[in-house]
């Protein structure tokens, strides 16, 4: 079965960052244990509000990035670019740890990267995260 890879499902994980003021963002530093813990915790809280299909699409997208070793090529799709977090020291570790935080398991090293469909389509009603 073909897995749908849609990076748009990752954006809602960062609602808390997108709602921060410029001053709050200036005071937030991701490359600390506290910063990472907050990002993963907030992303997990948002993720748990998603429906099962949306959760699967988030997990599949992150697992695809890890299995295909494309975290650098896809970085602008993984983190919202209006949030100045491009200074993440270890992007691979960030994606891995986000995956583990959300999925509760290690990525599957046998994830079939050839059996995916990459799309950026969003329907007229949005992503339908609760479906």
C-alpha positions as CSV (number, residue, x, y, z in Angstrom):
1,X,0.0,0.0,0.0
2,X,1.3,3.4,-1.0
3,X,1.9,5.8,2.0
4,X,0.9,9.4,1.6
5,X,3.7,11.8,2.5
6,X,2.4,15.3,3.1
7,X,4.6,17.8,5.0
8,X,1.6,20.1,5.6
9,X,0.6,17.7,8.4
10,X,3.7,18.8,10.4
11,X,2.8,22.5,10.5
12,X,0.1,22.2,13.2
13,X,2.6,20.6,15.6
14,X,4.2,24.0,15.9
15,X,1.1,26.1,16.7
16,X,2.6,27.2,20.0
17,X,5.7,28.6,18.3
18,X,3.6,30.3,15.6
19,X,1.6,32.0,18.3
20,X,4.7,33.4,20.1
21,X,5.5,37.1,19.9
22,X,8.8,38.2,18.5
23,X,10.1,38.9,22.0
24,X,9.1,35.4,23.2
25,X,10.8,33.8,20.2
26,X,13.9,35.9,20.9
27,X,14.0,34.4,24.4
28,X,13.4,30.8,23.2
29,X,16.4,28.8,22.3
30,X,15.8,25.4,20.8
31,X,19.3,24.0,21.3
32,X,18.9,23.5,25.0
33,X,17.5,20.6,26.8
34,X,14.7,22.8,28.1
35,X,13.9,24.1,24.6
36,X,13.8,20.7,23.0
37,X,11.7,19.3,25.8
38,X,9.2,22.1,25.3
39,X,9.0,21.6,21.5
40,X,8.6,17.9,21.8
41,X,6.0,18.2,24.6
42,X,4.0,20.9,22.8
43,X,4.1,19.0,19.5
44,X,3.0,15.8,21.3
45,X,0.1,17.6,22.9
46,X,-1.1,18.9,19.5
47,X,-0.4,15.5,17.9
48,X,-2.7,13.8,20.4
49,X,-5.6,16.0,19.3
50,X,-5.3,14.7,15.7
51,X,-7.4,11.9,14.4
52,X,-5.9,8.5,13.6
53,X,-5.4,9.2,9.9
54,X,-3.7,12.5,10.6
55,X,-1.5,10.9,13.2
56,X,-0.5,8.2,10.7
57,X,0.4,10.8,8.1
58,X,2.6,12.7,10.5
59,X,4.4,9.6,11.6
60,X,4.8,8.4,8.0
61,X,6.2,11.7,6.9
62,X,8.8,11.9,9.7
63,X,9.7,8.2,9.2
64,X,10.1,8.8,5.4
65,X,12.5,11.7,6.1
66,X,14.6,9.5,8.4
67,X,14.6,6.5,6.2
68,X,15.5,8.5,3.1
69,X,18.1,10.6,4.9
70,X,16.5,13.8,3.6
71,X,16.2,15.9,6.7
72,X,18.4,18.6,5.2
73,X,16.6,18.7,1.8
74,X,13.2,18.8,3.6
75,X,14.2,21.0,6.5
76,X,12.0,24.0,5.3
77,X,9.0,21.6,5.2
78,X,9.7,20.1,8.7
79,X,9.9,23.4,10.6
80,X,7.7,26.4,9.7
81,X,10.0,28.9,8.2
82,X,8.4,31.9,9.8
83,X,9.7,30.6,13.1
84,X,13.5,31.3,13.2
85,X,14.6,27.8,14.2
86,X,16.9,27.1,11.4
87,X,19.8,27.1,13.9
88,X,19.0,23.6,15.1
89,X,22.5,22.1,15.7
90,X,21.7,18.5,14.7
91,X,18.8,18.3,12.3
92,X,18.8,14.6,12.0
93,X,18.7,14.1,15.8
94,X,15.9,16.7,16.0
95,X,13.7,14.8,13.4
96,X,14.6,11.5,15.1
97,X,13.7,12.7,18.6
98,X,10.5,14.3,17.4
99,X,9.5,11.0,15.7
100,X,10.2,9.0,18.9
101,X,8.3,11.6,21.0
102,X,5.3,11.3,18.8
103,X,5.4,7.7,17.8
104,X,6.6,6.2,21.0
105,X,9.0,3.9,19.1
106,X,12.2,4.0,17.1
107,X,11.8,4.5,13.3
108,X,11.6,1.4,11.2
109,X,14.9,0.9,9.3
110,X,13.0,-1.0,6.7
111,X,10.5,1.8,5.9
112,X,9.8,1.4,2.2
113,X,10.8,4.8,0.7
114,X,9.9,3.7,-2.8
115,X,6.3,3.0,-2.0
116,X,5.3,6.6,-1.1
117,X,3.4,9.4,-2.8
118,X,4.7,12.8,-1.9
119,X,2.0,15.5,-2.2
120,X,1.4,19.0,-0.8
121,X,-2.3,18.9,-1.6
122,X,-4.7,20.4,1.0
123,X,-8.4,20.0,0.4
124,X,-10.9,22.8,0.4
125,X,-11.7,22.0,4.0
126,X,-8.1,22.0,5.1
127,X,-6.2,18.9,6.3
128,X,-9.0,17.5,8.4
129,X,-6.7,16.7,11.3
130,X,-9.4,15.2,13.4
131,X,-10.4,12.5,11.0
